[in-house]
């Protein structure tokens, strides 16, 4: 699977040599941190949990806090 994880910053326009306008989205793509690895042996499926950006602790619910408790990245935003 290919993709990009980031935060939308805004929109802009790009013009080609013929003058045709194309709308483009500006995305801030930063370092994504792997906070949890799920394996078939322990969880029954394979998956990665990624985080991007900072999140205030008061905006995190109990499930997010418990999930990140084992990780060294306690204030990351889960995606």
Secondary structure, 3 states (H helix, E strand, C coil): CCCCCCEEEEEEEEECCCCCEEEEEEEECCCCEEEEEECHHHHCCCEEEEEEEECCHHHCCHHHHHHHHCCCCCCEEEC
